[in-house]
Structure formats: C-alpha cells, structure tokens
C-alpha cells in the first residue's frame, strides 16, 4: 500500500468525491464540498489513486496542529471498499507527526481492535425503512404511539420546506447554555444546507400547533441511501405535545418501503438513545480516538 499525504489545495476534488460516491461506507460528511464548508482546515491521506481516502480535519492553537471533529460531521475516518484492520492501522500510522493531538471520530466500518491505536465506542441509532409503514409503526413503543395520537388530537400539523433559518433559530435557542457550536458554525451549515438543497439532497420538516407556533423542526440531508436527522430545533412548549414524535413518524410514513436508512446521528445521551430506540431503531457503533503526542510542558493543551 502506498499512502500519501496531501494538503487541501493539492487534492483532486473530482477523484476524491468519486471515491466517496463509490465507497461501501460512504457518508455525506466526507464529500469535499461538505468538508470545505464545515472544517476549519482539512488535508488528506490517500491510498494509490484515490482508492481509499481519509480526511484530516485540523486546526491550530498556540502553534500546535491538532486533529478535531467538525460540528455537523458525526463520522469521518477512512472511506473506500474492503477496509480491514490493517488498512485502518496503516492510515493512522501515516498521520503526519506535526499533528500532536488527535480527538476525532471514525466511521462504522473502521471499528477494529488495534494494538497501537485504542478506540473508544460511540453510539448511533439507525432504522431501515424498506418495510411497510404498518410494519414499521408496529415496532413503536406504546408511549410513542400515545404521543403521536396526542399531537394529532391537539391539532399539531406537519409542514415540509420550512426555512432552514427557523430550524437553526430553535436549535440555537434550546442549546445556547451548553452547546459549543458557534454562530459561525451555524452560518456555515446554513450555506451548506442551501447548496445541498438545490441538488435535491436536503429537506426541512416542522410541526406547528393549531395556533401556528413552531414546536418541533429538523433538517434532513440525504446521501448513500441514508436520511440524516442532522439538525433538530424544538420549542419548550412542544415537549409535552408529542410534536417531535409526530415529525419523525410522518417522515417514516412518507418514506416507508424505500431503500433508505434513517440515521438518527446518535446518541450517547441516554434519554435521546431511548427516544430513538422507541421508534424501533437499532444500535450502530462507531469508534472515536484520542491521541496525545504533546510534549509534557503542553499537557494542559485543550482545543
């Protein structure tokens, strides 16, 4: 195997995106247009003629280069076909030594036991939608069914194509006290979403009350037969109305019978994991890695 390092400006974006297109583990986050928008900087490791690739999303602090996970990029890592433990290990060994600190997530097909690179486990929940709606909704918990019924009885209604700015506004408001996502990150995502939507790869959903108050909202992005539940904005008034339950149920109803995987993008948070599982979703594990090669004087370094 010949793995070589390429700075971002030297990457052949056409060959890169073709690799992501044809990878058995391809994900929307790994496309060049997505990385260009959401990563502060990114370079790459490339096997042969873009047969297998790995984006290296990086930043710099106090003259120290480090690898990090950009916001709205749930999984990155190594993309291609026939990936095995040897390939994953080789790519990690080829990460340039200038990156003194690593803290990033790989993808579901990169999860192997490696002697030199210990991974930790992260959780995602996914739901295949190829069965009928009757079959899929039969897997909901009784509590979810009651919440959906309550939302309908209260006059809540679904609307597609709401402004992405409305979803972002709700998401910012509900997470402002704890989320590290900056206004710039949201602006970057807004521009990215609008670009993807023009290609027919994105949609927004909202559930409003009968008084026309937006209670639940989300942005969906589609690629590789996956529907990513990528950004969620909920109003506190919607917590007891079943609005979020209705939103997801309506998406499932619309896409039931399709060769599509609903990707909930998480979660390691127990309450969210229970919420997703209660729609019949199953666990999909993927790895994270933290690697510290900083000199002892810089051990207090944090990104």
C-alpha positions in Angstrom: 0.0 0.0 0.0 1.2 3.5 -0.9 -0.5 6.1 1.3 0.5 9.7 0.7 -0.3 12.9 2.5 -1.9 15.7 0.5 -2.6 19.3 1.7 -6.1 20.5 0.9 -5.0 22.7 -2.1 -3.4 19.7 -3.8 -6.4 17.3 -3.5 -8.2 16.3 -6.7 -11.7 17.0 -5.6 -13.3 15.2 -8.5 -11.4 12.0 -7.7 -12.0 12.5 -4.0 -15.8 12.7 -4.4 -15.8 9.8 -6.8 -14.2 7.7 -4.1 -16.8 8.8 -1.5 -19.6 8.1 -4.1 -18.4 4.5 -4.6 -17.3 3.7 -1.1 -19.2 0.9 0.7 -19.1 3.1 3.8 -19.6 6.5 2.1 -21.2 9.3 4.1 -22.3 12.8 3.3 -19.8 14.3 5.7 -16.8 13.1 3.7 -17.6 14.9 0.4 -15.1 17.7 -0.4 -17.9 20.3 -0.6 -19.0 19.4 2.9 -15.5 19.4 4.4 -14.8 22.7 2.6 -17.7 24.4 4.4 -17.7 22.7 7.8 -14.0 22.1 8.7 -11.7 24.9 9.6 -9.0 23.2 7.6 -8.6 19.8 6.0 -5.9 17.8 4.4 -5.9 14.1 3.4 -4.3 10.7 3.4 -4.8 9.0 0.1 -4.1 5.4 -0.9 -2.8 5.0 -4.5 -5.0 6.9 -7.0 -7.8 7.8 -4.5 -8.7 4.1 -3.9 -9.2 4.8 -0.2 -9.1 8.2 1.5 -9.1 9.8 4.9 -9.8 13.4 5.6 -7.7 15.1 8.2 -9.7 17.9 9.7 -7.4 20.1 11.6 -6.9 23.4 13.4 -4.0 25.2 15.1 -3.7 26.6 18.6 -0.6 28.2 20.1 1.3 27.0 17.0 0.2 23.4 17.7 -1.5 21.5 15.0 -4.3 19.2 16.1 -7.0 16.9 14.6 -10.6 17.5 15.6 -14.2 16.6 14.7 -16.0 19.4 13.0 -19.6 20.2 14.0 -22.3 18.6 12.0 -19.9 15.8 11.0 -20.9 12.8 13.0 -18.5 10.3 11.5 -15.4 10.7 9.3 -12.3 8.4 9.2 -11.3 6.1 6.3 -13.5 5.6 3.3 -13.3 3.1 0.5 -14.0 -0.6 -0.2 -12.8 -3.7 1.6 -11.4 -1.8 4.5 -9.8 -4.0 7.2 -7.8 -3.6 10.4 -4.5 -3.5 8.5 -5.7 -0.6 6.3 -7.1 1.4 9.3 -3.9 0.9 11.2 -1.7 1.9 8.2 -3.7 5.1 7.7 -3.4 6.1 11.4 0.4 5.4 11.2 0.7 7.7 8.3 -0.9 10.7 10.0 1.9 13.3 9.9 3.8 13.9 13.1 3.0 17.6 13.1 -0.5 16.8 14.4 0.4 16.5 18.1 -3.1 15.9 19.4 -6.0 13.9 18.0 -9.6 13.9 19.0 -11.9 12.7 16.3 -14.4 10.0 15.3 -14.1 7.4 12.5 -16.9 5.6 10.9 -18.8 2.3 11.5 -16.6 0.3 9.0 -13.4 1.4 10.8 -14.1 -0.2 14.1 -11.4 -2.8 14.7 -9.2 -3.8 17.7 -5.8 -2.2 17.0 -2.8 -2.7 19.3 -1.3 0.7 18.8 -4.5 2.8 18.5 -7.1 2.1 21.2 -10.6 3.2 20.1 -13.5 4.1 22.4 -17.1 3.3 21.5 -19.7 5.8 20.3 -23.3 5.0 19.7 -25.6 5.8 16.7 -29.2 4.6 16.1 -30.5 3.7 12.6 -33.8 2.5 11.2 -34.2 0.8 7.8 -37.3 2.0 6.1 -37.7 -0.7 3.5 -40.7 -2.3 5.2 -44.3 -1.1 5.1 -45.4 1.7 7.4 -47.8 -0.7 9.1 -44.8 -3.0 9.9 -42.5 -0.1 11.0 -45.1 1.7 13.2 -45.8 -1.7 14.8 -42.3 -1.5 16.3 -43.0 1.8 18.1 -43.4 1.7 21.8 -46.9 2.3 23.2 -45.7 5.5 24.7 -44.6 6.8 21.3 -47.9 5.8 19.8 -49.8 7.7 22.5 -47.6 10.8 21.9 -48.3 10.7 18.2 -52.0 10.4 18.8 -51.9 13.3 21.4 -50.1 15.5 18.9 -52.8 14.9 16.3 -55.6 15.4 18.7 -54.2 18.7 19.8 -54.2 19.9 16.2 -50.5 19.8 15.6 -49.7 19.6 11.9 -46.6 18.9 9.8 -45.2 21.3 7.2 -42.4 20.5 4.8 -40.0 23.1 3.4 -39.9 25.5 6.3 -37.0 27.9 6.3 -33.7 26.4 7.5 -33.2 29.6 9.4 -36.2 28.7 11.6 -34.7 25.3 12.4 -31.4 26.9 13.3 -33.0 29.6 15.4 -34.8 27.0 17.5 -31.7 24.8 17.8 -29.6 27.8 18.9 -32.1 28.8 21.5 -32.5 25.4 23.1 -28.8 24.8 23.3 -27.3 28.2 24.0 -26.5 27.4 27.6 -24.4 24.3 26.9 -23.5 23.9 23.2 -20.0 24.8 21.9 -21.4 25.4 18.4 -20.7 29.0 17.4 -22.8 31.4 15.3 -20.2 31.0 12.5 -20.7 27.2 12.6 -24.4 27.7 12.1 -23.9 30.2 9.3 -21.6 27.7 7.6 -24.2 24.9 8.0 -26.9 27.2 6.6 -24.9 27.9 3.5 -24.1 24.2 3.1 -27.7 23.2 3.5 -28.9 25.7 0.9 -26.4 24.4 -1.5 -27.3 20.7 -0.9 -31.0 21.5 -1.1 -30.5 22.9 -4.6 -29.2 19.4 -5.6 -32.4 17.8 -4.2 -30.4 16.3 -1.3 -32.0 18.1 1.7 -35.4 18.9 3.2 -36.8 20.6 6.3 -39.8 19.5 8.4 -41.7 21.4 11.0 -44.6 20.7 13.3 -46.7 23.6 14.3 -49.5 24.0 16.8 -53.0 25.0 15.8 -52.0 28.5 16.9 -49.2 28.3 14.3 -46.4 28.1 16.8 -43.4 26.1 15.6 -43.0 23.3 18.2 -40.6 20.9 16.5 -38.3 21.1 13.5 -35.4 19.4 11.8 -33.2 19.4 8.8 -32.8 16.2 6.8 -29.9 15.5 4.4 -29.8 12.6 2.0 -26.9 10.6 0.6 -25.8 6.9 0.2 -29.4 5.7 0.8 -29.3 7.4 4.2 -31.5 10.2 5.6 -29.5 12.1 8.2 -31.5 13.6 11.1 -28.8 16.2 11.2 -30.2 19.3 13.0 -33.1 19.5 15.4 -34.8 22.5 16.8 -37.6 22.1 19.3 -39.6 24.7 21.3 -40.0 24.1 25.1 -43.8 24.2 24.5 -43.5 21.1 22.3 -42.0 18.9 25.0 -45.3 17.6 26.2 -47.3 17.8 22.9 -45.8 14.9 21.1 -44.6 17.2 18.3 -41.2 15.6 17.8 -42.8 12.1 17.8 -45.2 13.2 15.1 -42.4 14.8 13.0 -40.4 11.5 12.9 -43.5 9.4 12.4 -44.5 11.4 9.4 -41.1 11.1 7.9 -41.2 7.3 8.4 -44.7 7.2 6.9 -43.6 9.2 3.8 -40.5 7.0 3.1 -41.7 3.6 4.2 -41.0 0.9 1.6 -37.9 2.8 0.3 -34.3 1.5 0.3 -33.4 4.2 2.9 -31.8 4.2 6.3 -33.0 6.7 8.8 -29.8 7.8 10.6 -30.5 9.5 13.9 -26.8 10.5 14.3 -26.6 9.4 17.9 -26.8 9.3 20.7 -24.5 8.7 23.8 -27.1 10.6 25.8 -29.3 8.0 27.4 -32.6 9.9 27.1 -32.1 10.5 23.3 -30.9 6.9 22.8 -34.2 5.7 24.4 -36.2 8.1 22.3 -34.7 6.8 19.0 -34.9 3.1 20.1 -38.6 3.6 20.8 -39.2 4.0 17.1 -37.6 0.6 16.5 -34.1 1.9 15.7 -31.1 -0.3 16.3 -27.7 0.4 17.6 -24.8 1.1 15.2 -21.4 1.5 16.9 -18.5 3.6 15.6 -15.1 4.4 17.0 -13.5 7.5 18.4 -9.9 8.1 19.2 -7.9 10.5 21.4 -4.2 10.5 21.0 -1.8 12.9 22.8 1.7 13.3 21.5 2.2 16.7 23.1 5.4 17.4 24.9 5.0 17.3 28.7 5.1 21.1 29.0 1.9 21.3 26.9 -0.2 18.5 28.5 -2.7 21.1 29.6 -3.5 21.8 25.9 -7.2 21.7 25.1 -8.8 22.5 21.8 
